[in-house]
Amino acid sequence: MPLRLPDRLPAIDLLKKENIFVMDETRAHSQDVRPLRIVILNLMPMKVTTETDLIRLLSNTPLQLEVYFMKLKTHTSKNTPIEHMMMFYRDAAELMQHKFDGMIVTGAPVEDIPFEDVDYWEEIKGVFDWARTHVESTLYLCWGAMAALYHFYGIPKYKLPKKKFGVYPTLPDDEQLPIFRGFDSVFQMPHSRHMEVHKEDIDKVDSLNIIAESEEAGVSIVESREGREFYILGHLEYNPDTLDKEYKRDLGKRDDVEMPEHYYMHDDPKQVPMVTWRSAANLFYTNWLNYYVYQETPYNIDDIK
């Protein structure tokens, strides 16, 4: 089944070239099917890239999805044309009048800033609280995960001596969880962050469960509220060349960034990256949609005009 996306969203043409079945709104409205509604709060600077990365993974399911993009009133994107934001994104206040089956909150390039000093902190706290009563299951990614853990549970973040950068072997703590159905005993996950959360802080909170860890990258995935919330410290959604682009962008500009680990063939940045996380990424998002969104969501849901 296809994804229903806004007409003329740039990701549509990009994904069609990858032989991924997507459907724009005009064609979708001719079908009498109740799709799952997914809202994405995209805080990343390069909006189109993140949109495409997430839609690519969401498309790998037999379920029909309807995707909405949310923006904050207190934050203006500096790297995405205003025309794109006006055409494809809706204000949080508008979308928060409705209920959604699933939500994804991305990372943001504000890791080094204390949470309370982020210019949209008060507004995003409201979005976090709203999601608990209006969304069946929410994925919080990278900074989004750290921000939500801090907001809901007071979990602090800690500065790393150098950027955690690369693709790291990760172990599911409970392979019987539906989110890990079909996973191998070890899976790979890209990380790209300057901050971390500590296992000992999370272990103090009874309602938080660390469900995936890495010997090198530390806490990787945390679950709460029986799968109503997942906090993902890595980037399963990353495209094969994302870490390569980040490395070449920061080379010579920062002193805390080294070559991404376990990424290039023979650890040679002149070689092509090794894509070792794609199967885990597709399984994770498919399992999330099937077991935590689709099977938990009510059939009737209010319309969005």
ABEGO torsion letter per residue (X at the ends): XBBBBBBGBAAAAAAAAAGBBBBBAAAAAABBBBBBBBBBBBABABAAAAAAAAAAAAABBABBBBBBBBBBAABBBAABBAAAAAAABBBAAAAAABBBABBBBBBBBAAABBAAABAAAAAAAAAAAAAAAABABBBBBEAAAAAAAAAAAGBBBBBBABBBBEBBBBBBABAABAAABGBBABBBBBBBBABBBBAAAAAABAABBBABBBAAAEBABBBBGGGABBBBABBAABBAAAAAAAAAAABGABAABBBBBGABBGGBAABBBBBAAAAAAAAAAAAAAAAAAAAABBABBBBBX
